[in-house]
Amino acid sequence: MRRLLAILLPGLLLLTACGGGEPAAPEPTSQSAGETAKLDSIKLTENGDKAAPGVEFTKPLEVKEPTVKVVTEGDGDRVKANQIASISIVALSGKDGSTLEDTFPGDPEELELTDDLKTESPVIYNAFVGAKIGSHLALAVPGAAAAEGAEAQPTQLLVVKVLSAKDAPKVLDKPEGETVTPPAGLPTVKDNDKGIPEISVEGVAAPTALVSQDLIKGTGPEVKETDTLTVNYVGVALEGGKVFDSSFDRGEKATFPLTGVIKGWTQGLTGKTVGSRVLLVIPKDLAYGEEGQGDAKGDLVFVVDILGVK
């Protein structure tokens, strides 16, 4: 879903529980919210999974609060909390029904039904958790009033088909795999009494190229450059060995797209496997360059535990 949101509807996940939903049930079903009567006129013509349905509704459609309901119910299993739903979306102007965006012909979007989403956007979370595979949901997003230099925007109507759902990949608590003995001359790593890796850089020469060395070889899926990783890590400057960043010290795992980090991480972790502990020795040109960033100056050394991938 993130791709469509970035292009078209950056406010969609701001849908909050301003409309009353049904009380939660022991076996959740999709919960409607908002001005649902205004969606009663919607009629759909099914066109399969790779083409948007035909959509008819009374125009203009205007809502003042986020509104969602199931328009047609599928016959598959219900989507569960913490699963990843695969969805396709067609977005229409509430004013005239014209198509604003259509993701049906392309790859499905993925919507992660996490506790974070439940907190940030309960309307979206409660609508999808409990929906049956094959269902069509209608979401109406309020329009925006005219502002200086910008025209008023009409209500947008999204029709979303739930194509499938799968369990989210397991996230490990710690590395799991076979211990690997690294070659001589690299920084050494030893866990302290709290299980946190400590890095010694004494006597280690400046790298002439990126070093990516398994310390534990995991048996999980192989990391692709386009993946989002969940990791624990600690980083030190090669000169002096001072710790400048550590998820262990913060007490929480870090999650990030591998394309959104320094080149040494992107290159050094691509091809590694979930469950691995990886030692990275990164020349400054693949880190933060000549200027550095805070205490992360010059050549850097990281220990990275790869705990999950998606």
Contacts in CASP RR format, 6 or more apart in sequence:
PFRMAT RR
TARGET T0000
AUTHOR 0000-0000-0000
METHOD contacts of the structure
MODEL  1
MRRLLAILLPGLLLLTACGGGEPAAPEPTSQSAGETAKLDSIKLTENGDK
AAPGVEFTKPLEVKEPTVKVVTEGDGDRVKANQIASISIVALSGKDGSTL
EDTFPGDPEELELTDDLKTESPVIYNAFVGAKIGSHLALAVPGAAAAEGA
EAQPTQLLVVKVLSAKDAPKVLDKPEGETVTPPAGLPTVKDNDKGIPEIS
VEGVAAPTALVSQDLIKGTGPEVKETDTLTVNYVGVALEGGKVFDSSFDR
GEKATFPLTGVIKGWTQGLTGKTVGSRVLLVIPKDLAYGEEGQGDAKGDL
VFVVDILGVK
1 12 0 8 1.000
1 87 0 8 1.000
1 89 0 8 1.000
1 109 0 8 1.000
1 110 0 8 1.000
1 111 0 8 1.000
2 109 0 8 1.000
3 103 0 8 1.000
3 109 0 8 1.000
4 89 0 8 1.000
4 91 0 8 1.000
4 101 0 8 1.000
4 103 0 8 1.000
4 109 0 8 1.000
5 11 0 8 1.000
5 12 0 8 1.000
5 13 0 8 1.000
7 101 0 8 1.000
8 91 0 8 1.000
8 100 0 8 1.000
8 101 0 8 1.000
9 91 0 8 1.000
9 141 0 8 1.000
9 156 0 8 1.000
9 158 0 8 1.000
11 141 0 8 1.000
12 124 0 8 1.000
12 139 0 8 1.000
12 141 0 8 1.000
12 158 0 8 1.000
13 117 0 8 1.000
13 120 0 8 1.000
13 121 0 8 1.000
13 124 0 8 1.000
14 121 0 8 1.000
15 66 0 8 1.000
15 68 0 8 1.000
15 121 0 8 1.000
15 123 0 8 1.000
15 124 0 8 1.000
15 139 0 8 1.000
15 141 0 8 1.000
16 66 0 8 1.000
16 121 0 8 1.000
16 122 0 8 1.000
16 123 0 8 1.000
17 33 0 8 1.000
17 122 0 8 1.000
17 123 0 8 1.000
17 126 0 8 1.000
18 34 0 8 1.000
18 65 0 8 1.000
18 66 0 8 1.000
18 123 0 8 1.000
19 33 0 8 1.000
19 34 0 8 1.000
19 65 0 8 1.000
19 66 0 8 1.000
19 67 0 8 1.000
19 123 0 8 1.000
20 33 0 8 1.000
20 34 0 8 1.000
21 31 0 8 1.000
21 32 0 8 1.000
21 33 0 8 1.000
21 34 0 8 1.000
21 126 0 8 1.000
22 29 0 8 1.000
22 31 0 8 1.000
22 32 0 8 1.000
24 31 0 8 1.000
24 126 0 8 1.000
27 78 0 8 1.000
28 78 0 8 1.000
28 80 0 8 1.000
28 81 0 8 1.000
28 126 0 8 1.000
28 129 0 8 1.000
28 130 0 8 1.000
29 78 0 8 1.000
29 130 0 8 1.000
29 131 0 8 1.000
30 70 0 8 1.000
30 126 0 8 1.000
30 127 0 8 1.000
30 128 0 8 1.000
30 129 0 8 1.000
30 130 0 8 1.000
30 131 0 8 1.000
30 132 0 8 1.000
30 135 0 8 1.000
30 137 0 8 1.000
31 126 0 8 1.000
31 127 0 8 1.000
32 68 0 8 1.000
32 69 0 8 1.000
32 70 0 8 1.000
32 127 0 8 1.000
33 66 0 8 1.000
33 67 0 8 1.000
33 68 0 8 1.000
33 69 0 8 1.000
33 123 0 8 1.000
33 126 0 8 1.000
33 127 0 8 1.000
34 63 0 8 1.000
34 65 0 8 1.000
34 66 0 8 1.000
34 67 0 8 1.000
34 68 0 8 1.000
34 123 0 8 1.000
35 63 0 8 1.000
35 64 0 8 1.000
35 65 0 8 1.000
35 67 0 8 1.000
35 140 0 8 1.000
36 67 0 8 1.000
36 68 0 8 1.000
36 69 0 8 1.000
38 61 0 8 1.000
38 62 0 8 1.000
38 63 0 8 1.000
38 67 0 8 1.000
38 140 0 8 1.000
39 57 0 8 1.000
39 67 0 8 1.000
39 69 0 8 1.000
39 71 0 8 1.000
39 138 0 8 1.000
39 140 0 8 1.000
41 56 0 8 1.000
41 57 0 8 1.000
41 58 0 8 1.000
42 55 0 8 1.000
42 56 0 8 1.000
42 57 0 8 1.000
42 71 0 8 1.000
42 138 0 8 1.000
42 157 0 8 1.000
42 159 0 8 1.000
43 55 0 8 1.000
43 56 0 8 1.000
43 57 0 8 1.000
44 53 0 8 1.000
44 54 0 8 1.000
44 55 0 8 1.000
44 56 0 8 1.000
44 71 0 8 1.000
44 72 0 8 1.000
44 136 0 8 1.000
44 159 0 8 1.000
45 53 0 8 1.000
45 54 0 8 1.000
45 55 0 8 1.000
45 56 0 8 1.000
46 53 0 8 1.000
46 72 0 8 1.000
47 53 0 8 1.000
47 54 0 8 1.000
49 88 0 8 1.000
49 104 0 8 1.000
49 161 0 8 1.000
49 163 0 8 1.000
50 104 0 8 1.000
50 105 0 8 1.000
50 106 0 8 1.000
51 104 0 8 1.000
51 105 0 8 1.000
52 88 0 8 1.000
52 90 0 8 1.000
52 99 0 8 1.000
52 102 0 8 1.000
52 104 0 8 1.000
52 159 0 8 1.000
53 90 0 8 1.000
53 136 0 8 1.000
53 159 0 8 1.000
53 161 0 8 1.000
55 90 0 8 1.000
55 92 0 8 1.000
55 97 0 8 1.000
55 157 0 8 1.000
55 159 0 8 1.000
57 94 0 8 1.000
57 97 0 8 1.000
57 157 0 8 1.000
59 94 0 8 1.000
59 95 0 8 1.000
59 96 0 8 1.000
59 97 0 8 1.000
60 94 0 8 1.000
60 95 0 8 1.000
60 96 0 8 1.000
60 154 0 8 1.000
60 155 0 8 1.000
61 94 0 8 1.000
61 95 0 8 1.000
61 140 0 8 1.000
61 155 0 8 1.000
61 157 0 8 1.000
62 94 0 8 1.000
62 143 0 8 1.000
62 154 0 8 1.000
62 155 0 8 1.000
63 140 0 8 1.000
63 141 0 8 1.000
63 142 0 8 1.000
63 155 0 8 1.000
64 142 0 8 1.000
65 142 0 8 1.000
66 123 0 8 1.000
66 139 0 8 1.000
66 140 0 8 1.000
66 141 0 8 1.000
66 142 0 8 1.000
67 138 0 8 1.000
67 139 0 8 1.000
67 140 0 8 1.000
68 123 0 8 1.000
68 124 0 8 1.000
68 127 0 8 1.000
68 137 0 8 1.000
68 138 0 8 1.000
68 139 0 8 1.000
68 140 0 8 1.000
69 127 0 8 1.000
69 137 0 8 1.000
69 138 0 8 1.000
70 127 0 8 1.000
70 131 0 8 1.000
70 135 0 8 1.000
70 136 0 8 1.000
70 137 0 8 1.000
70 138 0 8 1.000
71 136 0 8 1.000
71 137 0 8 1.000
71 138 0 8 1.000
71 159 0 8 1.000
72 135 0 8 1.000
72 136 0 8 1.000
73 131 0 8 1.000
73 132 0 8 1.000
73 134 0 8 1.000
73 135 0 8 1.000
74 132 0 8 1.000
74 133 0 8 1.000
74 134 0 8 1.000
74 135 0 8 1.000
74 162 0 8 1.000
75 132 0 8 1.000
75 133 0 8 1.000
75 134 0 8 1.000
76 132 0 8 1.000
76 133 0 8 1.000
76 134 0 8 1.000
77 132 0 8 1.000
77 133 0 8 1.000
77 165 0 8 1.000
78 130 0 8 1.000
78 131 0 8 1.000
78 132 0 8 1.000
78 133 0 8 1.000
79 85 0 8 1.000
79 113 0 8 1.000
79 128 0 8 1.000
79 129 0 8 1.000
79 130 0 8 1.000
79 131 0 8 1.000
79 132 0 8 1.000
79 133 0 8 1.000
79 162 0 8 1.000
79 165 0 8 1.000
80 113 0 8 1.000
80 129 0 8 1.000
80 130 0 8 1.000
80 165 0 8 1.000
81 113 0 8 1.000
81 118 0 8 1.000
81 129 0 8 1.000
82 113 0 8 1.000
82 114 0 8 1.000
82 115 0 8 1.000
82 167 0 8 1.000
82 168 0 8 1.000
83 113 0 8 1.000
83 165 0 8 1.000
83 166 0 8 1.000
83 167 0 8 1.000
83 168 0 8 1.000
84 110 0 8 1.000
84 111 0 8 1.000
84 112 0 8 1.000
84 113 0 8 1.000
84 165 0 8 1.000
84 166 0 8 1.000
84 167 0 8 1.000
84 168 0 8 1.000
84 310 0 8 1.000
85 110 0 8 1.000
85 111 0 8 1.000
85 113 0 8 1.000
85 128 0 8 1.000
85 131 0 8 1.000
85 162 0 8 1.000
85 164 0 8 1.000
85 165 0 8 1.000
86 108 0 8 1.000
86 109 0 8 1.000
86 110 0 8 1.000
86 111 0 8 1.000
86 162 0 8 1.000
86 163 0 8 1.000
86 164 0 8 1.000
86 165 0 8 1.000
86 166 0 8 1.000
87 108 0 8 1.000
87 109 0 8 1.000
87 110 0 8 1.000
87 111 0 8 1.000
87 160 0 8 1.000
87 161 0 8 1.000
87 162 0 8 1.000
87 163 0 8 1.000
88 103 0 8 1.000
88 104 0 8 1.000
88 106 0 8 1.000
88 108 0 8 1.000
88 109 0 8 1.000
88 160 0 8 1.000
88 161 0 8 1.000
88 163 0 8 1.000
89 101 0 8 1.000
89 102 0 8 1.000
89 103 0 8 1.000
89 104 0 8 1.000
89 109 0 8 1.000
89 158 0 8 1.000
89 159 0 8 1.000
89 160 0 8 1.000
89 161 0 8 1.000
90 99 0 8 1.000
90 101 0 8 1.000
90 102 0 8 1.000
90 103 0 8 1.000
90 104 0 8 1.000
90 158 0 8 1.000
90 159 0 8 1.000
91 99 0 8 1.000
91 100 0 8 1.000
91 101 0 8 1.000
91 102 0 8 1.000
91 156 0 8 1.000
91 157 0 8 1.000
91 158 0 8 1.000
92 98 0 8 1.000
92 99 0 8 1.000
92 100 0 8 1.000
92 156 0 8 1.000
92 157 0 8 1.000
92 158 0 8 1.000
92 159 0 8 1.000
93 100 0 8 1.000
93 154 0 8 1.000
93 156 0 8 1.000
93 157 0 8 1.000
94 140 0 8 1.000
94 154 0 8 1.000
94 155 0 8 1.000
94 156 0 8 1.000
94 157 0 8 1.000
95 154 0 8 1.000
95 155 0 8 1.000
97 157 0 8 1.000
100 156 0 8 1.000
103 109 0 8 1.000
104 161 0 8 1.000
108 163 0 8 1.000
108 164 0 8 1.000
111 117 0 8 1.000
111 124 0 8 1.000
111 128 0 8 1.000
112 168 0 8 1.000
112 310 0 8 1.000
113 125 0 8 1.000
113 128 0 8 1.000
113 129 0 8 1.000
114 168 0 8 1.000
117 124 0 8 1.000
117 125 0 8 1.000
118 125 0 8 1.000
118 126 0 8 1.000
124 139 0 8 1.000
127 137 0 8 1.000
127 139 0 8 1.000
128 137 0 8 1.000
128 162 0 8 1.000
131 137 0 8 1.000
131 162 0 8 1.000
132 162 0 8 1.000
133 162 0 8 1.000
133 163 0 8 1.000
133 164 0 8 1.000
133 165 0 8 1.000
134 161 0 8 1.000
134 162 0 8 1.000
134 163 0 8 1.000
135 161 0 8 1.000
135 162 0 8 1.000
136 159 0 8 1.000
136 160 0 8 1.000
136 161 0 8 1.000
136 162 0 8 1.000
137 159 0 8 1.000
137 160 0 8 1.000
137 162 0 8 1.000
138 157 0 8 1.000
138 158 0 8 1.000
138 159 0 8 1.000
138 160 0 8 1.000
139 157 0 8 1.000
139 158 0 8 1.000
139 160 0 8 1.000
140 155 0 8 1.000
140 156 0 8 1.000
140 157 0 8 1.000
140 158 0 8 1.000
141 155 0 8 1.000
141 156 0 8 1.000
141 157 0 8 1.000
141 158 0 8 1.000
142 155 0 8 1.000
143 152 0 8 1.000
143 153 0 8 1.000
143 154 0 8 1.000
143 155 0 8 1.000
143 156 0 8 1.000
144 150 0 8 1.000
144 152 0 8 1.000
144 153 0 8 1.000
145 152 0 8 1.000
146 152 0 8 1.000
168 310 0 8 1.000
169 221 0 8 1.000
169 308 0 8 1.000
169 309 0 8 1.000
169 310 0 8 1.000
170 308 0 8 1.000
171 230 0 8 1.000
171 253 0 8 1.000
171 307 0 8 1.000
171 308 0 8 1.000
172 274 0 8 1.000
172 275 0 8 1.000
172 307 0 8 1.000
172 308 0 8 1.000
173 307 0 8 1.000
174 232 0 8 1.000
174 305 0 8 1.000
174 307 0 8 1.000
175 216 0 8 1.000
175 218 0 8 1.000
175 275 0 8 1.000
175 276 0 8 1.000
175 277 0 8 1.000
175 305 0 8 1.000
175 306 0 8 1.000
175 307 0 8 1.000
176 216 0 8 1.000
176 218 0 8 1.000
176 219 0 8 1.000
176 275 0 8 1.000
177 216 0 8 1.000
177 217 0 8 1.000
177 218 0 8 1.000
177 219 0 8 1.000
177 275 0 8 1.000
177 276 0 8 1.000
178 216 0 8 1.000
178 217 0 8 1.000
178 218 0 8 1.000
178 219 0 8 1.000
179 215 0 8 1.000
179 216 0 8 1.000
180 213 0 8 1.000
180 214 0 8 1.000
180 215 0 8 1.000
180 216 0 8 1.000
180 217 0 8 1.000
182 213 0 8 1.000
182 214 0 8 1.000
182 215 0 8 1.000
182 279 0 8 1.000
183 213 0 8 1.000
185 203 0 8 1.000
185 204 0 8 1.000
185 205 0 8 1.000
186 204 0 8 1.000
186 211 0 8 1.000
186 213 0 8 1.000
186 279 0 8 1.000
186 281 0 8 1.000
187 199 0 8 1.000
187 200 0 8 1.000
187 201 0 8 1.000
187 204 0 8 1.000
187 238 0 8 1.000
187 279 0 8 1.000
187 281 0 8 1.000
187 301 0 8 1.000
188 199 0 8 1.000
188 200 0 8 1.000
189 197 0 8 1.000
189 198 0 8 1.000
189 199 0 8 1.000
189 200 0 8 1.000
189 215 0 8 1.000
189 277 0 8 1.000
189 279 0 8 1.000
189 303 0 8 1.000
190 197 0 8 1.000
190 198 0 8 1.000
190 200 0 8 1.000
191 197 0 8 1.000
191 198 0 8 1.000
192 198 0 8 1.000
196 234 0 8 1.000
196 246 0 8 1.000
196 248 0 8 1.000
196 249 0 8 1.000
197 234 0 8 1.000
197 248 0 8 1.000
197 277 0 8 1.000
197 303 0 8 1.000
198 234 0 8 1.000
199 234 0 8 1.000
199 235 0 8 1.000
199 236 0 8 1.000
199 241 0 8 1.000
199 243 0 8 1.000
199 301 0 8 1.000
199 303 0 8 1.000
200 241 0 8 1.000
201 236 0 8 1.000
201 238 0 8 1.000
201 240 0 8 1.000
201 241 0 8 1.000
201 301 0 8 1.000
204 238 0 8 1.000
204 281 0 8 1.000
204 301 0 8 1.000
206 238 0 8 1.000
206 283 0 8 1.000
206 299 0 8 1.000
207 238 0 8 1.000
207 281 0 8 1.000
207 282 0 8 1.000
207 283 0 8 1.000
207 299 0 8 1.000
208 283 0 8 1.000
209 283 0 8 1.000
210 264 0 8 1.000
210 267 0 8 1.000
210 268 0 8 1.000
210 280 0 8 1.000
210 281 0 8 1.000
210 282 0 8 1.000
210 283 0 8 1.000
210 286 0 8 1.000
211 279 0 8 1.000
211 280 0 8 1.000
211 281 0 8 1.000
211 282 0 8 1.000
212 267 0 8 1.000
212 268 0 8 1.000
212 269 0 8 1.000
212 272 0 8 1.000
212 278 0 8 1.000
212 279 0 8 1.000
212 280 0 8 1.000
213 278 0 8 1.000
213 279 0 8 1.000
213 280 0 8 1.000
213 281 0 8 1.000
214 272 0 8 1.000
214 276 0 8 1.000
214 277 0 8 1.000
214 278 0 8 1.000
214 279 0 8 1.000
215 276 0 8 1.000
215 277 0 8 1.000
215 278 0 8 1.000
215 279 0 8 1.000
215 303 0 8 1.000
216 275 0 8 1.000
216 276 0 8 1.000
216 277 0 8 1.000
217 273 0 8 1.000
217 276 0 8 1.000
218 273 0 8 1.000
218 274 0 8 1.000
218 275 0 8 1.000
218 276 0 8 1.000
218 306 0 8 1.000
219 273 0 8 1.000
219 275 0 8 1.000
220 273 0 8 1.000
220 274 0 8 1.000
220 275 0 8 1.000
221 273 0 8 1.000
221 274 0 8 1.000
221 309 0 8 1.000
222 271 0 8 1.000
222 272 0 8 1.000
222 273 0 8 1.000
223 229 0 8 1.000
223 258 0 8 1.000
223 269 0 8 1.000
223 270 0 8 1.000
223 271 0 8 1.000
223 272 0 8 1.000
223 273 0 8 1.000
223 274 0 8 1.000
223 306 0 8 1.000
223 309 0 8 1.000
224 258 0 8 1.000
224 270 0 8 1.000
224 271 0 8 1.000
225 258 0 8 1.000
225 259 0 8 1.000
225 266 0 8 1.000
225 270 0 8 1.000
226 257 0 8 1.000
226 258 0 8 1.000
226 259 0 8 1.000
227 257 0 8 1.000
227 258 0 8 1.000
227 309 0 8 1.000
227 310 0 8 1.000
228 255 0 8 1.000
228 256 0 8 1.000
228 257 0 8 1.000
228 258 0 8 1.000
228 309 0 8 1.000
228 310 0 8 1.000
229 255 0 8 1.000
229 256 0 8 1.000
229 257 0 8 1.000
229 258 0 8 1.000
229 269 0 8 1.000
229 306 0 8 1.000
229 308 0 8 1.000
229 309 0 8 1.000
230 253 0 8 1.000
230 254 0 8 1.000
230 255 0 8 1.000
230 307 0 8 1.000
230 308 0 8 1.000
230 309 0 8 1.000
231 247 0 8 1.000
231 253 0 8 1.000
231 254 0 8 1.000
231 255 0 8 1.000
231 304 0 8 1.000
231 305 0 8 1.000
231 306 0 8 1.000
231 307 0 8 1.000
231 308 0 8 1.000
232 247 0 8 1.000
232 248 0 8 1.000
232 253 0 8 1.000
232 254 0 8 1.000
232 304 0 8 1.000
232 305 0 8 1.000
232 307 0 8 1.000
233 245 0 8 1.000
233 246 0 8 1.000
233 247 0 8 1.000
233 248 0 8 1.000
233 254 0 8 1.000
233 302 0 8 1.000
233 303 0 8 1.000
233 304 0 8 1.000
233 305 0 8 1.000
234 243 0 8 1.000
234 245 0 8 1.000
234 246 0 8 1.000
234 247 0 8 1.000
234 248 0 8 1.000
234 249 0 8 1.000
234 302 0 8 1.000
234 303 0 8 1.000
235 243 0 8 1.000
235 244 0 8 1.000
235 245 0 8 1.000
235 246 0 8 1.000
235 296 0 8 1.000
235 300 0 8 1.000
235 301 0 8 1.000
235 302 0 8 1.000
235 303 0 8 1.000
236 242 0 8 1.000
236 243 0 8 1.000
236 244 0 8 1.000
236 300 0 8 1.000
236 301 0 8 1.000
236 302 0 8 1.000
237 244 0 8 1.000
237 295 0 8 1.000
237 296 0 8 1.000
237 297 0 8 1.000
237 298 0 8 1.000
237 299 0 8 1.000
237 300 0 8 1.000
237 301 0 8 1.000
238 281 0 8 1.000
238 298 0 8 1.000
238 299 0 8 1.000
238 300 0 8 1.000
238 301 0 8 1.000
239 297 0 8 1.000
239 298 0 8 1.000
239 299 0 8 1.000
241 301 0 8 1.000
242 295 0 8 1.000
243 249 0 8 1.000
244 294 0 8 1.000
244 295 0 8 1.000
244 296 0 8 1.000
245 296 0 8 1.000
247 253 0 8 1.000
247 254 0 8 1.000
253 307 0 8 1.000
258 265 0 8 1.000
258 266 0 8 1.000
258 269 0 8 1.000
258 270 0 8 1.000
259 266 0 8 1.000
260 266 0 8 1.000
262 282 0 8 1.000
262 286 0 8 1.000
262 287 0 8 1.000
262 288 0 8 1.000
263 286 0 8 1.000
263 287 0 8 1.000
264 280 0 8 1.000
264 282 0 8 1.000
264 286 0 8 1.000
264 287 0 8 1.000
265 280 0 8 1.000
265 282 0 8 1.000
265 302 0 8 1.000
265 304 0 8 1.000
267 286 0 8 1.000
268 278 0 8 1.000
268 280 0 8 1.000
269 278 0 8 1.000
269 280 0 8 1.000
269 304 0 8 1.000
269 306 0 8 1.000
272 278 0 8 1.000
272 306 0 8 1.000
273 306 0 8 1.000
274 306 0 8 1.000
274 307 0 8 1.000
274 308 0 8 1.000
274 309 0 8 1.000
275 305 0 8 1.000
275 306 0 8 1.000
275 307 0 8 1.000
275 308 0 8 1.000
276 305 0 8 1.000
276 306 0 8 1.000
277 303 0 8 1.000
277 304 0 8 1.000
277 305 0 8 1.000
277 306 0 8 1.000
278 302 0 8 1.000
278 303 0 8 1.000
278 304 0 8 1.000
278 305 0 8 1.000
278 306 0 8 1.000
279 301 0 8 1.000
279 302 0 8 1.000
279 303 0 8 1.000
280 300 0 8 1.000
280 301 0 8 1.000
280 302 0 8 1.000
280 303 0 8 1.000
280 304 0 8 1.000
281 299 0 8 1.000
281 300 0 8 1.000
281 301 0 8 1.000
282 299 0 8 1.000
282 300 0 8 1.000
282 301 0 8 1.000
282 302 0 8 1.000
283 299 0 8 1.000
284 290 0 8 1.000
284 292 0 8 1.000
284 297 0 8 1.000
284 298 0 8 1.000
284 299 0 8 1.000
284 300 0 8 1.000
287 296 0 8 1.000
287 298 0 8 1.000
287 299 0 8 1.000
287 300 0 8 1.000
288 296 0 8 1.000
288 297 0 8 1.000
288 298 0 8 1.000
288 300 0 8 1.000
289 298 0 8 1.000
290 298 0 8 1.000
292 298 0 8 1.000
END
